[in-house]
Amino acid sequence: MSAYVYDLSQGNKDLKDLLGGKGANLAEMHNMGIPVPPTFTITTEACREYLTTGSEPASLAAEIDEHVTSLEQAAGKKLGDAQDPLLLSVRSGAKFSMPGMMETVLNIGLNDASVEGLAAQSDNPRFAYDSYRRLLQMFGKTVLDLDGDLFEDVLDEAKLSRGVASDTDLDVNDFKAIVARFKGIIAEQTGRDFPQDPREQLLAAVRAVFNSWNSERAILYRKRENIPAELGTAVNVCTMVFGNLGSKSGTGVAFTRDPASGAQGVYGDYLENAQGEDVVAGIRNTIPLLDLETIDKAAYDELMSIMSTLETHYKDLCDIEFTVQEGKLWMLQTRVGKRTAAAAFVIACQLIDEGIIDEAEALRRVDGDMLAQLMFPRFDPTAPKTKIAKGMNASPGAATGRMVFDSHEAVDLSVNGHKVILVRRETNPDDLGGMIAAQGILTSRGGKTSHAAVVARGMGKTCVCGAEELDIDVKNRTMKLPDGRMMRAGDIVSIDGTTGEVFEGEVPVVAPPVVQYFEGTLSEEEVAADDLVRSVARIMAAADKFRRLGVRANADNAEDSARARRFGASGVGLCRTEHMFLGTRRSLVERLILADTPDGRTAALEALLPLQRGDFIEIFEAMDGLPVTVRLLDPPLHEFLPDITEITARVAVAEKVGGGASEEDKTLLAAVERLHEQNPMLGLRGVRLGLSIKGLFTMQARAICEAAAERIKAGGDPRPEIMVPLVGDYHELQIMKDAIRRVEREVSEETGVDLTQIPVGTMIELPRAALTAGEIAESAEFFSFGTNDLTQTTWGFSRDDVEAEFFSNYLERGIFKVSPFESLDVDGVGRLVKIAAEEGRKARPELHLGVCGEHGGDPASVHFFDKVGLDYVSCSPFRVPVARLEAGRAAVEDASGSDTR
Amino acid sequence: MSAYVYDLSQGNKDLKDLLGGKGANLAEMHNMGIPVPPTFTITTEACREYLTTGSEPASLAAEIDEHVTSLEQAAGKKLGDAQDPLLLSVRSGAKFSMPGMMETVLNIGLNDASVEGLAAQSDNPRFAYDSYRRLLQMFGKTVLDLDGDLFEDVLDEAKLSRGVASDTDLDVNDFKAIVARFKGIIAEQTGRDFPQDPREQLLAAVRAVFNSWNSERAILYRKRENIPAELGTAVNVCTMVFGNLGSKSGTGVAFTRDPASGAQGVYGDYLENAQGEDVVAGIRNTIPLLDLETIDKAAYDELMSIMSTLETHYKDLCDIEFTVQEGKLWMLQTRVGKRTAAAAFVIACQLIDEGIIDEAEALRRVDGDMLAQLMFPRFDPTAPKTKIAKGMNASPGAATGRMVFDSHEAVDLSVNGHKVILVRRETNPDDLGGMIAAQGILTSRGGKTSHAAVVARGMGKTCVCGAEELDIDVKNRTMKLPDGRMMRAGDIVSIDGTTGEVFEGEVPVVAPPVVQYFEGTLSEEEVAADDLVRSVARIMAAADKFRRLGVRANADNAEDSARARRFGASGVGLCRTEHMFLGTRRSLVERLILADTPDGRTAALEALLPLQRGDFIEIFEAMDGLPVTVRLLDPPLHEFLPDITEITARVAVAEKVGGGASEEDKTLLAAVERLHEQNPMLGLRGVRLGLSIKGLFTMQARAICEAAAERIKAGGDPRPEIMVPLVGDYHELQIMKDAIRRVEREVSEETGVDLTQIPVGTMIELPRAALTAGEIAESAEFFSFGTNDLTQTTWGFSRDDVEAEFFSNYLERGIFKVSPFESLDVDGVGRLVKIAAEEGRKARPELHLGVCGEHGGDPASVHFFDKVGLDYVSCSPFRVPVARLEAGRAAVEDASGSDTR
């Protein structure tokens, strides 16, 4: 048996690695008894050897020869025969579909002698010479690497001199002349005549296909699609069939269902008297596939039968390419068809109904990214638009509103019923109110994990960030467009967070029914009437049935908690308390920071206590009966004060011209200077702050305990868990836990409600915490992996700084396959998660493990978290359905042992 | 056998854990036949049980009774006997000496009846009643927790009314009266009479000693000395012997050699007719021990013989306490004696000479901290001084000079022959020139690992930092003292980096001969004539003989390299290139940063190339024949530009009043804003910068290669190694290595010198690098652990920010035993080092492993690096001898399996 060449009977659909997708599926069809033109496939292994060594394997030519002989026997024709030549096509076909990225050469076998044989046999000299000129043209361009325009110019000239518009209006003499000129071009450009030896043509074409693996466009495509560069392509050498032999011939493409909507029934296009490349080139308009029935019922019926057979066999939507040669149907390709996200859900459910797949398999047919797509609001694609810039698609969705450059203004306008887009160079925690009030956020700086992007995604709010073409001047409330025009506060702008596009004026929006379903605003009848929603509901039910992993939400207020619950969260995995310190409470926090006596500090804390307690009461009520993990204050204190550069400049200017800076500003400046940190990410935060500011964390613990007591007295079932952030050493947690336990006992005594069982745990968000998890677990009753911070410290870069600076460079160079802030870096950060999970559980077998970083809602990361045995993931409310789905998919992936991603 | 009480014959010197140091050594002496008063020891286990449960073990009282009976039998006296009472002392004694931190009660067994017996037996009623009042006083204060002043007041009154100054002038009647009054105080204050039952006295005293383990001063002392809080103390119950029975009696302390200089010959003090506490209280002046020979030759001779025996037995300097009771010598304590650093070296060598210990043991008797002490310049301790403040002892040494507040001024003055102290609120890389020029650095902000401290230690430059009492106003060039006085630029100040003290005016300095020895400025005769220098030389030779670990130096210029070589470095482990970008070259770096075209950037790089090449030529020459590891540029570019706050304020002010900011300032501001990072430590640095700024790292590689080629052509033997900083993923290194290899080939071709074998490696300074070291080692030919950065990212704190903020708090609370920037955190950072070393070596067995963080010169850390099998440590030139010594000590530690630290 040959090593580098396979015939159809040796292949099957599972040999994609070796035979490529096209070759494997042709073999599969052949073996199913479906008519496929006799074909052999040169393996990807041969390609890899060729690409590595620069020449094909020594035995390849002989192997090809041997298989050509088989094709000749099957066809009863001989390659290059002057009477009745066998013609071959040479087609690329890699493991993963790379449509149009690599090369194809048709009509191999034609030469000055055999073209006459083809003319005689087909009784169609025009067809024969048209086929010959096609070979010369493709060979010249693809194999000999000549400029394609040289050939196109000749064709254009011929049409011009004949006064016709289309190739189809040229006759045999025209083509004979064109053939002569094409041969001249080749001889002139390469210094060699076009090879008349068909075997030389064939081998050269095979090499050209190998080489096309590394064409610029192929490399670019692979990078974008994350296809490994080392796979290589297989090459399929097929007996030519012709759809261009007259009205009984034709060619088409089809899907076994509608790939856009998932609706049942075949869906395709047909072109009479044409070859595949004519369909692609769009020379004539295609007709609906259904019309083939009237043209050639027998061929149509056979096609329908084959499509039905394929779908049952592949258990999925298939797409196909076929040719009818004088009434005889040939299948040229099939594969599991690409489809829209909506179609994926609908089809998966149809296939369950049809008994073709089970629920577990249906889960493998969809994914979280698809579901996320279905949840974003979107602009009406048919509406006219004026695009003014393109930034990063930071948080999907479509939003329109008046431009505002200031968060307070955003809140004011929004309260008065206006829709606004918050426009900033970049955002900071102070903009939160404005971000909540706005329909969307547009920034000119920062990447996909900038503050604006992260917070927006967390809120399910549309965001375009880093739109650098826009010159945003916050002070003058203007935005200069690339063409020099100026937009001003109050002007209407529309932003598409799915594409990153920014439009002038209003673009109408389409609201997604899937979100309405999750929100519970659709009636049962409405769900039943909508194929997509019904399918999503069914898939979600399956995911919930299979999944082992719990899904909680990151929510800081009652509204988000309630939404998370509607979206299927089984608790709050991360309730950040810093947002409770902003807005109108900022003045209290300033008092706390500026307090220069213990009494002053105590007074400020006491003023904050009832406000925090109120927050918790609302959240516990919204999540009644479900756990709420409250993280004690994490960010450094100076985040609550003005920026040092801003206030320094203000004071300096006031000192020079304003008659001196105000005492208030001077005090503030002194505090800002005192608290200023070179690297706030690595500064006085989290538990360090709790250990430094006496009473801060215990005030928060007291607010939690008192809120819980109040809820219990009101007949509720609050389930708080207290989480200490940024622990790096077990002592830190132990000291804090002791203090929290004291507060629990105090409040228990004061209220008469037993609160001493509130779990106390910690974030694992520093490498050292992961590396000493065994010690930390002695005190911690739960771990929650803060994978955002853990990624920052493990890699040593802060997402505020690096993403815009070098992430795109790193992605382009292949250092990152995907941003480690988007998908968990399994080798580095993941290893720490695994170490901590294992050693934590070893020290405390009942240790509860969760994750509350952004990765909790990322499909690939969810699978990893499932695999390392975490108990739950927590993500933003809007990502909860995605996480539920992926948790279900992870479960069936685990069960089947195959990776569905 | 009893569980909680040991008699002397059951103990020995190795049972310190159980019997404490005093108890173990008393047993040892007893078993050597040395006269020790009959004693039993209550174990630390009993103490721990007492401290945990709040009461002593149930069996303890009975065990004590049993052992008291043995003491009674040995003495032929009975406790509390009215005719001839046995008296006991109750003394604390923990595993580690905690001098004066815990309690002692003497004369247990005296009561109203037995005091008369003692008076009769001793024929000295005054002595008996003095002893009784001492018991009452100690018991009242220590056991009953009464205010000691109550008793002192009575004594003072008695002396006053008798018109005498000293207790010794009071007679028996005075003491009888005092005893009565003391008993009154006890009854009045406690509501109970002083217990007449000697066994009740004894048990209460034992409990008091247990309790004193947790006295405030004991807790504080343990924290400072890193003694674990859970050890507890043993209690020694000794038969009383009396040095206060007249002129044939006395008490003393002694060392077997001079603990200050190490000089041979006994050294001690003696006090006639006195008890131990009188020596401590300093009531009378002691006489030199030698004078005992004339007072009581027999006792003296016996003592000399015992001291000689002890030294031979303990193989070390011993200190002892003894009492002579009416001509009979009793040993009350011995232990291996504390000594100065100088004495430690001298004695260790004497003991080798005397054949008592071998060289390996001598290495265990000294350590790197001691050696470091011997290397610092110091103020003459006898000189008069005016102290004005105390800061942190950041970098040891003693420096005097004129105050300058500006680095340029420092350089100017220094060039003109003036000694200066650079005075700043804090320093930054721009101050480097000034720091080099200055004798020492004084700052009012920042901790022991602030920029000033780290750089100063690296340079062996004296530094006091964080002297917060001083109000430093750089703009007005003044320093306000705590008393309100003002010092100005040009005033003389002296700083002691060993104590952190700051003095007004000049304090004369003593230059350390050990440094002169390392510098090679002492003749052989001078070395031979100086006990200390000779001993240090001998110990260093032993360390070099034993050590496995190489020692290199961190050096950025030829001068440091040459010094490092003199100090015994076998190469440069870290040659930072950023310092080569400062000073007069800053303008070139600014050009590079501000260049807005590729050509402009190339031009700037080309201008830098010959300068860098020149730097390397000098360094390679200084280190000819030895490896020089050059780290490519690490810090973010904005470190070469002005501070954002400063320039923003300057531009803002100029815009308001100065008629507009200059174009230059505006351009600079724009660049500063563009490059500004929230967390520069986690930003665009190291290899990220190299991958972003085209040509930067290859320019540096070219400068290295060209310098090497030039040195080779000049007959030299340069051994450069190129180190890529801040690698987190193997792709980063691979891309850079490919680029460096290209440069090597280019320069090889251009110069005709083969440079293609220059090793290329990486820093391991990010957790991810350690976690993926196996992959990185595929490209890296060496690893150098950057433990400073690795500590920062593993713990998630930046040393710029945290040390002043919460490190002292963390040290106080016991979260840190020692700052992880000072000594490597073995559990967290060390685990990463271990993982990387193991997995790196697995992937590439010949991988060379070193460390170039500050920890490379830290004694404890050196031992760890030796244990995990690194090939070398690299540290600042001044730490090289310390590292050599510790590497030697680590080797003998490994060999013996015992931990010498």
Interface residues (C-beta under 8 A of the other chain):
Chain A: I644 T645 T648 A649 R650 A652 V653 K656 V657 E677 Q678 N679 P680 M681 L682 G683 L684 R688 L691 S692 L726 G728 D729 H731 E732 I735 E765 L766 P767 R768 L771 T772 E775 D789 Q792 T793 T794 W795 G796 F797 S798 D800 D801 V802 E805 F806 N809 Y810 R813 G814 I815 F816 D825 D827 G828 V829 R831 L832
Chain B: I644 T645 T648 A649 R650 A652 V653 K656 V657 E677 Q678 N679 P680 M681 L682 G683 L684 R688 L691 S692 L726 G728 D729 H731 E732 I735 E765 L766 P767 R768 L771 T772 E775 D789 Q792 T793 T794 W795 G796 F797 S798 D800 D801 V802 E805 F806 N809 Y810 R813 G814 I815 F816 D825 D827 G828 V829 R831 L832
